[in-house]
Amino acid sequence: IYGQQAVAFVVLRAGATAGAQSLQAHIASQLAREKCPLAVYPIDALPRNARGKLRRDALQTRWHDMVGDRDGHA
């Protein structure tokens, strides 16, 4: 939607360690600048419903809770 920025939630492989800055640098090396997310957040697991589908609403709520912004803009 116009005026919004993408963010990424990343689940690391078991035993892997990486901070948000190193993940952001890796993404920047792989994607064009305009396709890079505004921020990268490592999380333990992606929220899924009973059928195993990604719960985007739960990710959006988590992001709003993290940044304290309810208007949808970063």
PQR file of N, CA, C, O and H, with PARSE charges and radii, in Angstrom:
ATOM      1  N   ILE A   1       0.852  -1.171   0.000 -0.4000 1.5000
ATOM      2  CA  ILE A   1       0.000   0.000   0.000 -0.0000 2.0000
ATOM      3  C   ILE A   1       0.895   1.229   0.000  0.5500 1.7000
ATOM      4  O   ILE A   1       1.925   1.257   0.673 -0.5500 1.4000
ATOM      5  N   TYR A   2       0.505   2.221  -0.742 -0.4000 1.5000
ATOM      6  CA  TYR A   2       1.309   3.422  -0.878 -0.0000 2.0000
ATOM      7  C   TYR A   2       1.640   4.023   0.477  0.5500 1.7000
ATOM      8  O   TYR A   2       0.763   4.179   1.327 -0.5500 1.4000
ATOM      9  H   TYR A   2      -0.333   2.198  -1.288  0.4000 1.0000
ATOM     10  N   GLY A   3       2.894   4.355   0.673 -0.4000 1.5000
ATOM     11  CA  GLY A   3       3.333   4.990   1.903 -0.0000 2.0000
ATOM     12  C   GLY A   3       3.799   4.034   2.976  0.5500 1.7000
ATOM     13  O   GLY A   3       4.281   4.472   4.021 -0.5500 1.4000
ATOM     14  H   GLY A   3       3.606   4.228  -0.018  0.4000 1.0000
ATOM     15  N   GLN A   4       3.669   2.745   2.748 -0.4000 1.5000
ATOM     16  CA  GLN A   4       4.118   1.779   3.735 -0.0000 2.0000
ATOM     17  C   GLN A   4       5.467   1.215   3.332  0.5500 1.7000
ATOM     18  O   GLN A   4       5.829   1.230   2.156 -0.5500 1.4000
ATOM     19  H   GLN A   4       3.277   2.389   1.899  0.4000 1.0000
ATOM     20  N   GLN A   5       6.206   0.721   4.307 -0.4000 1.5000
ATOM     21  CA  GLN A   5       7.506   0.109   4.068 -0.0000 2.0000
ATOM     22  C   GLN A   5       7.456  -1.351   4.484  0.5500 1.7000
ATOM     23  O   GLN A   5       6.739  -1.715   5.417 -0.5500 1.4000
ATOM     24  H   GLN A   5       5.912   0.709   5.262  0.4000 1.0000
ATOM     25  N   ALA A   6       8.219  -2.185   3.788 -0.4000 1.5000
ATOM     26  CA  ALA A   6       8.290  -3.607   4.129 -0.0000 2.0000
ATOM     27  C   ALA A   6       9.316  -3.822   5.240  0.5500 1.7000
ATOM     28  O   ALA A   6      10.355  -3.163   5.281 -0.5500 1.4000
ATOM     29  H   ALA A   6       8.801  -1.889   3.030  0.4000 1.0000
ATOM     30  N   VAL A   7       9.008  -4.753   6.137 -0.4000 1.5000
ATOM     31  CA  VAL A   7       9.964  -5.234   7.127 -0.0000 2.0000
ATOM     32  C   VAL A   7      10.015  -6.747   6.977  0.5500 1.7000
ATOM     33  O   VAL A   7       9.113  -7.348   6.394 -0.5500 1.4000
ATOM     34  H   VAL A   7       8.165  -5.289   6.104  0.4000 1.0000
ATOM     35  N   ALA A   8      11.065  -7.359   7.501 -0.4000 1.5000
ATOM     36  CA  ALA A   8      11.221  -8.807   7.384 -0.0000 2.0000
ATOM     37  C   ALA A   8      11.371  -9.432   8.765  0.5500 1.7000
ATOM     38  O   ALA A   8      12.128  -8.949   9.607 -0.5500 1.4000
ATOM     39  H   ALA A   8      11.798  -6.870   7.975  0.4000 1.0000
ATOM     40  N   PHE A   9      10.635 -10.512   8.974 -0.4000 1.5000
ATOM     41  CA  PHE A   9      10.812 -11.342  10.160 -0.0000 2.0000
ATOM     42  C   PHE A   9      11.545 -12.589   9.693  0.5500 1.7000
ATOM     43  O   PHE A   9      11.113 -13.249   8.748 -0.5500 1.4000
ATOM     44  H   PHE A   9      10.020 -10.904   8.290  0.4000 1.0000
ATOM     45  N   VAL A  10      12.654 -12.914  10.351 -0.4000 1.5000
ATOM     46  CA  VAL A  10      13.528 -14.000   9.909 -0.0000 2.0000
ATOM     47  C   VAL A  10      13.654 -15.040  11.013  0.5500 1.7000
ATOM     48  O   VAL A  10      13.939 -14.711  12.164 -0.5500 1.4000
ATOM     49  H   VAL A  10      13.005 -12.378  11.119  0.4000 1.0000
ATOM     50  N   VAL A  11      13.436 -16.303  10.647 -0.4000 1.5000
ATOM     51  CA  VAL A  11      13.648 -17.414  11.570 -0.0000 2.0000
ATOM     52  C   VAL A  11      14.988 -18.045  11.196  0.5500 1.7000
ATOM     53  O   VAL A  11      15.171 -18.512  10.072 -0.5500 1.4000
ATOM     54  H   VAL A  11      13.204 -16.571   9.712  0.4000 1.0000
ATOM     55  N   LEU A  12      15.912 -18.053  12.140 -0.4000 1.5000
ATOM     56  CA  LEU A  12      17.228 -18.621  11.885 -0.0000 2.0000
ATOM     57  C   LEU A  12      17.193 -20.142  12.009  0.5500 1.7000
ATOM     58  O   LEU A  12      16.370 -20.697  12.737 -0.5500 1.4000
ATOM     59  H   LEU A  12      15.763 -17.673  13.053  0.4000 1.0000
ATOM     60  N   ARG A  13      18.079 -20.793  11.305 -0.4000 1.5000
ATOM     61  CA  ARG A  13      18.220 -22.246  11.440 -0.0000 2.0000
ATOM     62  C   ARG A  13      18.711 -22.585  12.840  0.5500 1.7000
ATOM     63  O   ARG A  13      19.338 -21.764  13.510 -0.5500 1.4000
ATOM     64  H   ARG A  13      18.747 -20.342  10.714  0.4000 1.0000
ATOM     65  N   ALA A  14      18.418 -23.794  13.265 -0.4000 1.5000
ATOM     66  CA  ALA A  14      18.843 -24.245  14.600 -0.0000 2.0000
ATOM     67  C   ALA A  14      20.358 -24.100  14.738  0.5500 1.7000
ATOM     68  O   ALA A  14      21.114 -24.540  13.872 -0.5500 1.4000
ATOM     69  H   ALA A  14      17.909 -24.461  12.721  0.4000 1.0000
ATOM     70  N   GLY A  15      20.787 -23.488  15.817 -0.4000 1.5000
ATOM     71  CA  GLY A  15      22.207 -23.311  16.085 -0.0000 2.0000
ATOM     72  C   GLY A  15      22.829 -22.092  15.432  0.5500 1.7000
ATOM     73  O   GLY A  15      23.972 -21.748  15.735 -0.5500 1.4000
ATOM     74  H   GLY A  15      20.173 -23.131  16.521  0.4000 1.0000
ATOM     75  N   ALA A  16      22.103 -21.433  14.542 -0.4000 1.5000
ATOM     76  CA  ALA A  16      22.639 -20.255  13.859 -0.0000 2.0000
ATOM     77  C   ALA A  16      22.458 -19.022  14.735  0.5500 1.7000
ATOM     78  O   ALA A  16      21.500 -18.919  15.502 -0.5500 1.4000
ATOM     79  H   ALA A  16      21.175 -21.712  14.296  0.4000 1.0000
ATOM     80  N   THR A  17      23.385 -18.102  14.608 -0.4000 1.5000
ATOM     81  CA  THR A  17      23.268 -16.832  15.310 -0.0000 2.0000
ATOM     82  C   THR A  17      23.540 -15.706  14.328  0.5500 1.7000
ATOM     83  O   THR A  17      24.472 -15.767  13.526 -0.5500 1.4000
ATOM     84  H   THR A  17      24.163 -18.185  13.985  0.4000 1.0000
ATOM     85  N   ALA A  18      22.718 -14.691  14.407 -0.4000 1.5000
ATOM     86  CA  ALA A  18      22.897 -13.498  13.569 -0.0000 2.0000
ATOM     87  C   ALA A  18      22.087 -12.378  14.170  0.5500 1.7000
ATOM     88  O   ALA A  18      20.974 -12.588  14.653 -0.5500 1.4000
ATOM     89  H   ALA A  18      21.961 -14.641  15.059  0.4000 1.0000
ATOM     90  N   GLY A  19      22.641 -11.203  14.139 -0.4000 1.5000
ATOM     91  CA  GLY A  19      21.934 -10.034  14.625 -0.0000 2.0000
ATOM     92  C   GLY A  19      21.189  -9.358  13.491  0.5500 1.7000
ATOM     93  O   GLY A  19      21.381  -9.686  12.320 -0.5500 1.4000
ATOM     94  H   GLY A  19      23.545 -11.032  13.747  0.4000 1.0000
ATOM     95  N   ALA A  20      20.348  -8.423  13.847 -0.4000 1.5000
ATOM     96  CA  ALA A  20      19.549  -7.710  12.851 -0.0000 2.0000
ATOM     97  C   ALA A  20      20.433  -6.982  11.836  0.5500 1.7000
ATOM     98  O   ALA A  20      20.116  -6.945  10.647 -0.5500 1.4000
ATOM     99  H   ALA A  20      20.192  -8.156  14.798  0.4000 1.0000
ATOM    100  N   GLN A  21      21.546  -6.402  12.311 -0.4000 1.5000
ATOM    101  CA  GLN A  21      22.426  -5.665  11.394 -0.0000 2.0000
ATOM    102  C   GLN A  21      23.105  -6.579  10.389  0.5500 1.7000
ATOM    103  O   GLN A  21      23.220  -6.221   9.216 -0.5500 1.4000
ATOM    104  H   GLN A  21      21.803  -6.432  13.277  0.4000 1.0000
ATOM    105  N   SER A  22      23.557  -7.751  10.820 -0.4000 1.5000
ATOM    106  CA  SER A  22      24.205  -8.661   9.872 -0.0000 2.0000
ATOM    107  C   SER A  22      23.186  -9.232   8.893  0.5500 1.7000
ATOM    108  O   SER A  22      23.511  -9.456   7.727 -0.5500 1.4000
ATOM    109  H   SER A  22      23.463  -8.041  11.772  0.4000 1.0000
ATOM    110  N   LEU A  23      21.957  -9.469   9.351 -0.4000 1.5000
ATOM    111  CA  LEU A  23      20.913  -9.933   8.433 -0.0000 2.0000
ATOM    112  C   LEU A  23      20.582  -8.853   7.406  0.5500 1.7000
ATOM    113  O   LEU A  23      20.412  -9.144   6.222 -0.5500 1.4000
ATOM    114  H   LEU A  23      21.693  -9.287  10.298  0.4000 1.0000
ATOM    115  N   GLN A  24      20.492  -7.611   7.865 -0.4000 1.5000
ATOM    116  CA  GLN A  24      20.210  -6.495   6.953 -0.0000 2.0000
ATOM    117  C   GLN A  24      21.320  -6.374   5.905  0.5500 1.7000
ATOM    118  O   GLN A  24      21.037  -6.149   4.728 -0.5500 1.4000
ATOM    119  H   GLN A  24      20.630  -7.374   8.827  0.4000 1.0000
ATOM    120  N   ALA A  25      22.573  -6.521   6.323 -0.4000 1.5000
ATOM    121  CA  ALA A  25      23.695  -6.434   5.383 -0.0000 2.0000
ATOM    122  C   ALA A  25      23.639  -7.567   4.365  0.5500 1.7000
ATOM    123  O   ALA A  25      23.905  -7.349   3.183 -0.5500 1.4000
ATOM    124  H   ALA A  25      22.802  -6.704   7.279  0.4000 1.0000
ATOM    125  N   HIS A  26      23.295  -8.771   4.810 -0.4000 1.5000
ATOM    126  CA  HIS A  26      23.184  -9.906   3.892 -0.0000 2.0000
ATOM    127  C   HIS A  26      22.073  -9.671   2.872  0.5500 1.7000
ATOM    128  O   HIS A  26      22.257  -9.904   1.677 -0.5500 1.4000
ATOM    129  H   HIS A  26      23.078  -8.948   5.770  0.4000 1.0000
ATOM    130  N   ILE A  27      20.932  -9.212   3.347 -0.4000 1.5000
ATOM    131  CA  ILE A  27      19.816  -8.940   2.437 -0.0000 2.0000
ATOM    132  C   ILE A  27      20.202  -7.862   1.425  0.5500 1.7000
ATOM    133  O   ILE A  27      19.890  -7.976   0.240 -0.5500 1.4000
ATOM    134  H   ILE A  27      20.782  -9.022   4.318  0.4000 1.0000
ATOM    135  N   ALA A  28      20.876  -6.824   1.896 -0.4000 1.5000
ATOM    136  CA  ALA A  28      21.297  -5.744   1.002 -0.0000 2.0000
ATOM    137  C   ALA A  28      22.251  -6.234  -0.075  0.5500 1.7000
ATOM    138  O   ALA A  28      22.279  -5.689  -1.178 -0.5500 1.4000
ATOM    139  H   ALA A  28      21.129  -6.732   2.859  0.4000 1.0000
ATOM    140  N   SER A  29      23.034  -7.264   0.240 -0.4000 1.5000
ATOM    141  CA  SER A  29      23.960  -7.802  -0.763 -0.0000 2.0000
ATOM    142  C   SER A  29      23.247  -8.686  -1.786  0.5500 1.7000
ATOM    143  O   SER A  29      23.800  -8.978  -2.846 -0.5500 1.4000
ATOM    144  H   SER A  29      23.011  -7.707   1.136  0.4000 1.0000
ATOM    145  N   GLN A  30      22.023  -9.113  -1.472 -0.4000 1.5000
ATOM    146  CA  GLN A  30      21.294 -10.026  -2.345 -0.0000 2.0000
ATOM    147  C   GLN A  30      20.179  -9.360  -3.154  0.5500 1.7000
ATOM    148  O   GLN A  30      19.792  -9.865  -4.208 -0.5500 1.4000
ATOM    149  H   GLN A  30      21.573  -8.876  -0.611  0.4000 1.0000
ATOM    150  N   LEU A  31      19.669  -8.245  -2.674 -0.4000 1.5000
ATOM    151  CA  LEU A  31      18.525  -7.597  -3.309 -0.0000 2.0000
ATOM    152  C   LEU A  31      18.869  -6.191  -3.777  0.5500 1.7000
ATOM    153  O   LEU A  31      19.804  -5.562  -3.282 -0.5500 1.4000
ATOM    154  H   LEU A  31      19.983  -7.834  -1.818  0.4000 1.0000
ATOM    155  N   ALA A  32      18.093  -5.718  -4.737 -0.4000 1.5000
ATOM    156  CA  ALA A  32      18.222  -4.326  -5.158 -0.0000 2.0000
ATOM    157  C   ALA A  32      17.802  -3.428  -3.992  0.5500 1.7000
ATOM    158  O   ALA A  32      16.976  -3.826  -3.171 -0.5500 1.4000
ATOM    159  H   ALA A  32      17.334  -6.229  -5.139  0.4000 1.0000
ATOM    160  N   ARG A  33      18.357  -2.238  -3.918 -0.4000 1.5000
ATOM    161  CA  ARG A  33      18.102  -1.332  -2.801 -0.0000 2.0000
ATOM    162  C   ARG A  33      16.610  -1.072  -2.592  0.5500 1.7000
ATOM    163  O   ARG A  33      16.144  -1.037  -1.453 -0.5500 1.4000
ATOM    164  H   ARG A  33      19.028  -1.915  -4.585  0.4000 1.0000
ATOM    165  N   GLU A  34      15.864  -0.890  -3.672 -0.4000 1.5000
ATOM    166  CA  GLU A  34      14.440  -0.584  -3.541 -0.0000 2.0000
ATOM    167  C   GLU A  34      13.609  -1.777  -3.063  0.5500 1.7000
ATOM    168  O   GLU A  34      12.452  -1.608  -2.678 -0.5500 1.4000
ATOM    169  H   GLU A  34      16.243  -0.918  -4.597  0.4000 1.0000
ATOM    170  N   LYS A  35      14.187  -2.978  -3.086 -0.4000 1.5000
ATOM    171  CA  LYS A  35      13.479  -4.172  -2.627 -0.0000 2.0000
ATOM    172  C   LYS A  35      13.863  -4.595  -1.213  0.5500 1.7000
ATOM    173  O   LYS A  35      13.276  -5.529  -0.667 -0.5500 1.4000
ATOM    174  H   LYS A  35      15.126  -3.115  -3.400  0.4000 1.0000
ATOM    175  N   CYS A  36      14.832  -3.924  -0.623 -0.4000 1.5000
ATOM    176  CA  CYS A  36      15.275  -4.271   0.724 -0.0000 2.0000
ATOM    177  C   CYS A  36      14.257  -3.810   1.761  0.5500 1.7000
ATOM    178  O   CYS A  36      13.702  -2.717   1.647 -0.5500 1.4000
ATOM    179  H   CYS A  36      15.308  -3.165  -1.067  0.4000 1.0000
ATOM    180  N   PRO A  37      14.012  -4.637   2.769 -0.5600 1.5000
ATOM    181  CA  PRO A  37      13.102  -4.218   3.835  0.2800 2.0000
ATOM    182  C   PRO A  37      13.710  -3.093   4.665  0.5500 1.7000
ATOM    183  O   PRO A  37      14.929  -2.953   4.760 -0.5500 1.4000
ATOM    184  N   LEU A  38      12.842  -2.308   5.252 -0.4000 1.5000
ATOM    185  CA  LEU A  38      13.275  -1.201   6.096 -0.0000 2.0000
ATOM    186  C   LEU A  38      14.016  -1.709   7.327  0.5500 1.7000
ATOM    187  O   LEU A  38      14.985  -1.094   7.773 -0.5500 1.4000
ATOM    188  H   LEU A  38      11.851  -2.422   5.175  0.4000 1.0000
ATOM    189  N   ALA A  39      13.560  -2.832   7.875 -0.4000 1.5000
ATOM    190  CA  ALA A  39      14.179  -3.417   9.067 -0.0000 2.0000
ATOM    191  C   ALA A  39      14.039  -4.932   9.010  0.5500 1.7000
ATOM    192  O   ALA A  39      13.160  -5.468   8.337 -0.5500 1.4000
ATOM    193  H   ALA A  39      12.773  -3.332   7.513  0.4000 1.0000
ATOM    194  N   VAL A  40      14.930  -5.609   9.735 -0.4000 1.5000
ATOM    195  CA  VAL A  40      14.909  -7.073   9.809 -0.0000 2.0000
ATOM    196  C   VAL A  40      14.838  -7.456  11.286  0.5500 1.7000
ATOM    197  O   VAL A  40      15.600  -6.950  12.110 -0.5500 1.4000
ATOM    198  H   VAL A  40      15.645  -5.173  10.282  0.4000 1.0000
ATOM    199  N   TYR A  41      13.909  -8.359  11.605 -0.4000 1.5000
ATOM    200  CA  TYR A  41      13.712  -8.794  12.983 -0.0000 2.0000
ATOM    201  C   TYR A  41      13.869 -10.304  13.080  0.5500 1.7000
ATOM    202  O   TYR A  41      13.037 -11.035  12.542 -0.5500 1.4000
ATOM    203  H   TYR A  41      13.290  -8.770  10.936  0.4000 1.0000
ATOM    204  N   PRO A  42      14.908 -10.793  13.747 -0.5600 1.5000
ATOM    205  CA  PRO A  42      15.019 -12.236  13.970  0.2800 2.0000
ATOM    206  C   PRO A  42      13.991 -12.663  15.023  0.5500 1.7000
ATOM    207  O   PRO A  42      13.868 -12.020  16.065 -0.5500 1.4000
ATOM    208  N   ILE A  43      13.254 -13.745  14.752 -0.4000 1.5000
ATOM    209  CA  ILE A  43      12.267 -14.270  15.694 -0.0000 2.0000
ATOM    210  C   ILE A  43      12.440 -15.779  15.803  0.5500 1.7000
ATOM    211  O   ILE A  43      13.071 -16.405  14.951 -0.5500 1.4000
ATOM    212  H   ILE A  43      13.354 -14.268  13.906  0.4000 1.0000
ATOM    213  N   ASP A  44      11.875 -16.356  16.857 -0.4000 1.5000
ATOM    214  CA  ASP A  44      12.027 -17.791  17.101 -0.0000 2.0000
ATOM    215  C   ASP A  44      11.227 -18.646  16.128  0.5500 1.7000
ATOM    216  O   ASP A  44      11.709 -19.685  15.676 -0.5500 1.4000
ATOM    217  H   ASP A  44      11.362 -15.848  17.549  0.4000 1.0000
ATOM    218  N   ALA A  45      10.006 -18.217  15.800 -0.4000 1.5000
ATOM    219  CA  ALA A  45       9.147 -18.987  14.897 -0.0000 2.0000
ATOM    220  C   ALA A  45       8.111 -18.066  14.286  0.5500 1.7000
ATOM    221  O   ALA A  45       7.716 -17.069  14.890 -0.5500 1.4000
ATOM    222  H   ALA A  45       9.615 -17.372  16.167  0.4000 1.0000
ATOM    223  N   LEU A  46       7.674 -18.406  13.085 -0.4000 1.5000
ATOM    224  CA  LEU A  46       6.613 -17.652  12.439 -0.0000 2.0000
ATOM    225  C   LEU A  46       5.269 -18.131  12.986  0.5500 1.7000
ATOM    226  O   LEU A  46       5.069 -19.332  13.168 -0.5500 1.4000
ATOM    227  H   LEU A  46       7.995 -19.216  12.595  0.4000 1.0000
ATOM    228  N   PRO A  47       4.346 -17.202  13.249 -0.5600 1.5000
ATOM    229  CA  PRO A  47       3.036 -17.616  13.745  0.2800 2.0000
ATOM    230  C   PRO A  47       2.225 -18.277  12.631  0.5500 1.7000
ATOM    231  O   PRO A  47       2.129 -17.756  11.519 -0.5500 1.4000
ATOM    232  N   ARG A  48       1.655 -19.416  12.946 -0.4000 1.5000
ATOM    233  CA  ARG A  48       0.880 -20.164  11.957 -0.0000 2.0000
ATOM    234  C   ARG A  48      -0.474 -20.529  12.551  0.5500 1.7000
ATOM    235  O   ARG A  48      -0.621 -20.661  13.766 -0.5500 1.4000
ATOM    236  H   ARG A  48       1.733 -19.839  13.848  0.4000 1.0000
ATOM    237  N   ASN A  49      -1.463 -20.690  11.669 -0.4000 1.5000
ATOM    238  CA  ASN A  49      -2.776 -21.112  12.143 -0.0000 2.0000
ATOM    239  C   ASN A  49      -2.824 -22.638  12.210  0.5500 1.7000
ATOM    240  O   ASN A  49      -1.817 -23.304  11.970 -0.5500 1.4000
ATOM    241  H   ASN A  49      -1.343 -20.583  10.682  0.4000 1.0000
ATOM    242  N   ALA A  50      -3.979 -23.185  12.533 -0.4000 1.5000
ATOM    243  CA  ALA A  50      -4.125 -24.633  12.702 -0.0000 2.0000
ATOM    244  C   ALA A  50      -3.831 -25.406  11.418  0.5500 1.7000
ATOM    245  O   ALA A  50      -3.468 -26.581  11.475 -0.5500 1.4000
ATOM    246  H   ALA A  50      -4.797 -22.644  12.729  0.4000 1.0000
ATOM    247  N   ARG A  51      -3.981 -24.774  10.285 -0.4000 1.5000
ATOM    248  CA  ARG A  51      -3.697 -25.428   8.996 -0.0000 2.0000
ATOM    249  C   ARG A  51      -2.266 -25.208   8.521  0.5500 1.7000
ATOM    250  O   ARG A  51      -1.881 -25.677   7.450 -0.5500 1.4000
ATOM    251  H   ARG A  51      -4.276 -23.819  10.239  0.4000 1.0000
ATOM    252  N   GLY A  52      -1.485 -24.496   9.318 -0.4000 1.5000
ATOM    253  CA  GLY A  52      -0.087 -24.271   8.978 -0.0000 2.0000
ATOM    254  C   GLY A  52       0.174 -23.047   8.123  0.5500 1.7000
ATOM    255  O   GLY A  52       1.301 -22.823   7.681 -0.5500 1.4000
ATOM    256  H   GLY A  52      -1.798 -24.115  10.188  0.4000 1.0000
ATOM    257  N   LYS A  53      -0.857 -22.257   7.887 -0.4000 1.5000
ATOM    258  CA  LYS A  53      -0.680 -21.054   7.071 -0.0000 2.0000
ATOM    259  C   LYS A  53      -0.155 -19.912   7.932  0.5500 1.7000
ATOM    260  O   LYS A  53      -0.466 -19.808   9.119 -0.5500 1.4000
ATOM    261  H   LYS A  53      -1.773 -22.439   8.246  0.4000 1.0000
ATOM    262  N   LEU A  54       0.639 -19.071   7.313 -0.4000 1.5000
ATOM    263  CA  LEU A  54       1.229 -17.925   7.999 -0.0000 2.0000
ATOM    264  C   LEU A  54       0.145 -16.952   8.448  0.5500 1.7000
ATOM    265  O   LEU A  54      -0.742 -16.593   7.674 -0.5500 1.4000
ATOM    266  H   LEU A  54       0.891 -19.155   6.349  0.4000 1.0000
ATOM    267  N   ARG A  55       0.226 -16.530   9.709 -0.4000 1.5000
ATOM    268  CA  ARG A  55      -0.711 -15.545  10.248 -0.0000 2.0000
ATOM    269  C   ARG A  55      -0.095 -14.155  10.107  0.5500 1.7000
ATOM    270  O   ARG A  55       0.607 -13.683  11.002 -0.5500 1.4000
ATOM    271  H   ARG A  55       0.946 -16.822  10.339  0.4000 1.0000
ATOM    272  N   ARG A  56      -0.361 -13.512   8.983 -0.4000 1.5000
ATOM    273  CA  ARG A  56       0.185 -12.189   8.719 -0.0000 2.0000
ATOM    274  C   ARG A  56      -0.318 -11.156   9.727  0.5500 1.7000
ATOM    275  O   ARG A  56       0.407 -10.232  10.096 -0.5500 1.4000
ATOM    276  H   ARG A  56      -0.931 -13.895   8.256  0.4000 1.0000
ATOM    277  N   ASP A  57      -1.567 -11.323  10.169 -0.4000 1.5000
ATOM    278  CA  ASP A  57      -2.107 -10.383  11.153 -0.0000 2.0000
ATOM    279  C   ASP A  57      -1.309 -10.437  12.456  0.5500 1.7000
ATOM    280  O   ASP A  57      -1.096  -9.402  13.088 -0.5500 1.4000
ATOM    281  H   ASP A  57      -2.156 -12.074   9.870  0.4000 1.0000
ATOM    282  N   ALA A  58      -0.870 -11.616  12.861 -0.4000 1.5000
ATOM    283  CA  ALA A  58      -0.072 -11.754  14.081 -0.0000 2.0000
ATOM    284  C   ALA A  58       1.296 -11.097  13.910  0.5500 1.7000
ATOM    285  O   ALA A  58       1.815 -10.496  14.851 -0.5500 1.4000
ATOM    286  H   ALA A  58      -1.043 -12.456  12.348  0.4000 1.0000
ATOM    287  N   LEU A  59       1.882 -11.206  12.722 -0.4000 1.5000
ATOM    288  CA  LEU A  59       3.165 -10.536  12.467 -0.0000 2.0000
ATOM    289  C   LEU A  59       2.992  -9.024  12.491  0.5500 1.7000
ATOM    290  O   LEU A  59       3.828  -8.302  13.036 -0.5500 1.4000
ATOM    291  H   LEU A  59       1.461 -11.695  11.958  0.4000 1.0000
ATOM    292  N   GLN A  60       1.903  -8.550  11.896 -0.4000 1.5000
ATOM    293  CA  GLN A  60       1.649  -7.111  11.895 -0.0000 2.0000
ATOM    294  C   GLN A  60       1.463  -6.601  13.320  0.5500 1.7000
ATOM    295  O   GLN A  60       1.991  -5.545  13.669 -0.5500 1.4000
ATOM    296  H   GLN A  60       1.224  -9.136  11.454  0.4000 1.0000
ATOM    297  N   THR A  61       0.727  -7.326  14.138 -0.4000 1.5000
ATOM    298  CA  THR A  61       0.532  -6.951  15.537 -0.0000 2.0000
ATOM    299  C   THR A  61       1.855  -6.949  16.276  0.5500 1.7000
ATOM    300  O   THR A  61       2.134  -6.041  17.058 -0.5500 1.4000
ATOM    301  H   THR A  61       0.298  -8.183  13.854  0.4000 1.0000
ATOM    302  N   ARG A  62       2.670  -7.963  16.031 -0.4000 1.5000
ATOM    303  CA  ARG A  62       3.983  -8.040  16.689 -0.0000 2.0000
ATOM    304  C   ARG A  62       4.849  -6.845  16.311  0.5500 1.7000
ATOM    305  O   ARG A  62       5.520  -6.262  17.164 -0.5500 1.4000
ATOM    306  H   ARG A  62       2.443  -8.701  15.396  0.4000 1.0000
ATOM    307  N   TRP A  63       4.833  -6.486  15.043 -0.4000 1.5000
ATOM    308  CA  TRP A  63       5.616  -5.334  14.586 -0.0000 2.0000
ATOM    309  C   TRP A  63       5.118  -4.058  15.247  0.5500 1.7000
ATOM    310  O   TRP A  63       5.919  -3.254  15.723 -0.5500 1.4000
ATOM    311  H   TRP A  63       4.289  -6.960  14.350  0.4000 1.0000
ATOM    312  N   HIS A  64       3.802  -3.863  15.282 -0.4000 1.5000
ATOM    313  CA  HIS A  64       3.253  -2.668  15.926 -0.0000 2.0000
ATOM    314  C   HIS A  64       3.657  -2.617  17.394  0.5500 1.7000
ATOM    315  O   HIS A  64       3.982  -1.547  17.908 -0.5500 1.4000
ATOM    316  H   HIS A  64       3.151  -4.516  14.895  0.4000 1.0000
ATOM    317  N   ASP A  65       3.642  -3.758  18.072 -0.4000 1.5000
ATOM    318  CA  ASP A  65       4.049  -3.805  19.478 -0.0000 2.0000
ATOM    319  C   ASP A  65       5.532  -3.466  19.642  0.5500 1.7000
ATOM    320  O   ASP A  65       5.924  -2.840  20.627 -0.5500 1.4000
ATOM    321  H   ASP A  65       3.378  -4.628  17.654  0.4000 1.0000
ATOM    322  N   MET A  66       6.350  -3.880  18.679 -0.4000 1.5000
ATOM    323  CA  MET A  66       7.790  -3.635  18.758 -0.0000 2.0000
ATOM    324  C   MET A  66       8.123  -2.162  18.557  0.5500 1.7000
ATOM    325  O   MET A  66       8.963  -1.610  19.268 -0.5500 1.4000
ATOM    326  H   MET A  66       6.031  -4.389  17.879  0.4000 1.0000
ATOM    327  N   VAL A  67       7.469  -1.529  17.593 -0.4000 1.5000
ATOM    328  CA  VAL A  67       7.819  -0.149  17.257 -0.0000 2.0000
ATOM    329  C   VAL A  67       6.880   0.873  17.875  0.5500 1.7000
ATOM    330  O   VAL A  67       7.181   2.067  17.877 -0.5500 1.4000
ATOM    331  H   VAL A  67       6.787  -1.978  17.016  0.4000 1.0000
ATOM    332  N   GLY A  68       5.744   0.421  18.401 -0.4000 1.5000
ATOM    333  CA  GLY A  68       4.823   1.339  19.046 -0.0000 2.0000
ATOM    334  C   GLY A  68       4.131   2.289  18.092  0.5500 1.7000
ATOM    335  O   GLY A  68       3.749   3.392  18.483 -0.5500 1.4000
ATOM    336  H   GLY A  68       5.499  -0.549  18.399  0.4000 1.0000
ATOM    337  N   ASP A  69       3.962   1.874  16.835 -0.4000 1.5000
ATOM    338  CA  ASP A  69       3.363   2.727  15.810 -0.0000 2.0000
ATOM    339  C   ASP A  69       2.105   2.052  15.300  0.5500 1.7000
ATOM    340  O   ASP A  69       2.173   0.941  14.776 -0.5500 1.4000
ATOM    341  H   ASP A  69       4.272   0.978  16.517  0.4000 1.0000
ATOM    342  N   ARG A  70       0.978   2.689  15.440 -0.4000 1.5000
ATOM    343  CA  ARG A  70      -0.299   2.083  15.024 -0.0000 2.0000
ATOM    344  C   ARG A  70      -0.821   2.607  13.701  0.5500 1.7000
ATOM    345  O   ARG A  70      -1.855   2.132  13.230 -0.5500 1.4000
ATOM    346  H   ARG A  70       0.923   3.592  15.866  0.4000 1.0000
ATOM    347  N   ASP A  71      -0.151   3.562  13.087 -0.4000 1.5000
ATOM    348  CA  ASP A  71      -0.709   4.112  11.838 -0.0000 2.0000
ATOM    349  C   ASP A  71      -0.213   3.378  10.598  0.5500 1.7000
ATOM    350  O   ASP A  71      -0.589   3.750   9.486 -0.5500 1.4000
ATOM    351  H   ASP A  71       0.689   3.947  13.471  0.4000 1.0000
ATOM    352  N   GLY A  72       0.617   2.350  10.749 -0.4000 1.5000
ATOM    353  CA  GLY A  72       1.060   1.561   9.606 -0.0000 2.0000
ATOM    354  C   GLY A  72       2.271   2.100   8.886  0.5500 1.7000
ATOM    355  O   GLY A  72       2.680   1.540   7.869 -0.5500 1.4000
ATOM    356  H   GLY A  72       0.923   2.048  11.652  0.4000 1.0000
ATOM    357  N   HIS A  73       2.857   3.176   9.387 -0.4000 1.5000
ATOM    358  CA  HIS A  73       4.048   3.733   8.745 -0.0000 2.0000
ATOM    359  C   HIS A  73       5.255   3.505   9.626  0.5500 1.7000
ATOM    360  O   HIS A  73       5.169   3.549  10.853 -0.5500 1.4000
ATOM    361  H   HIS A  73       2.525   3.630  10.213  0.4000 1.0000
ATOM    362  N   ALA A  74       6.370   3.265   8.987 -0.4000 1.5000
ATOM    363  CA  ALA A  74       7.604   3.024   9.724 -0.0000 2.0000
ATOM    364  C   ALA A  74       8.262   4.322  10.101  0.5500 1.7000
ATOM    365  O   ALA A  74       9.319   4.318  10.730 -0.5500 1.4000
ATOM    366  H   ALA A  74       6.440   3.229   7.990  0.4000 1.0000
TER
END
